[in-house]
Amino acid sequence: MLKVLVGLIVAAILLFLFVANYSAAEYRYECNGQITANGSEQPATLFLKLERYRWWVGLWSDSKGSAWVELPNQTVSYFGHVTEAGDLLQFWDSPKKFSGNFSSLSGAIGVDLGGFGVFDGSCKDIRQ
């Protein structure tokens, strides 16, 4: 009986470690485009780190991932709720505040960075 209990505990720990370490795939992008703030546009480079959750995360979450958007030396925005509409990933500050989107097909991105403006551009995959 004790061996069975220890075996179940070990199996539960291994399952937890698997789920904790392999529940998301990470992608990184460099995005070039324009940032619009206060009616003026200027060229900008943005970096996107995207975590796309595996299918089993859907058992306890309605988010398809999370995203970090960095405007170097200025701001980093975190979007903890990502929804999916075909190839379009939609970023939400909260389930009710839409903040932008990213096309996994074309690499196009449009995202509101709060007081820093709205960025529109295209992204390319970078490996790190």
C-alpha positions, 0 to 999 in steps of 0.5 A: 500500500505504501509503495502505491501511495509513493508511486502516485505522489511521484507521478503527481509531482512529475505531471506537475513539473511537466505541465509547469515547464511545457505549457507554453511555447515562446516566440520572439519578434523584432518589429519595425514600423511607426509609433503615433503619439499626439498626432505625430508619427516617428519610426520605431523598433519594437520587440515582442515576446509571445508565449502561446499556451499548449492545448491543455492550458485551455482546461483551466484558462480561456487565454491562448497566451501572454505577450510582452511588448518592449519599446527599448529604453521607453516602456514594456507592456504586458498583456496577460490575456491573448485570444485567437481569431484564426491567425490573428492574436488579440492582446487584452490588458484585461478581458474587457480592454482590447489593446492590439493584435498580431497576425501570425500569418503576415507578421503585422502588429498594431498595439496601443502602448498607453501614453507612448502611443500606438505602434503599427508595423511588421515583425520578423522572427528572431531566435535567441 
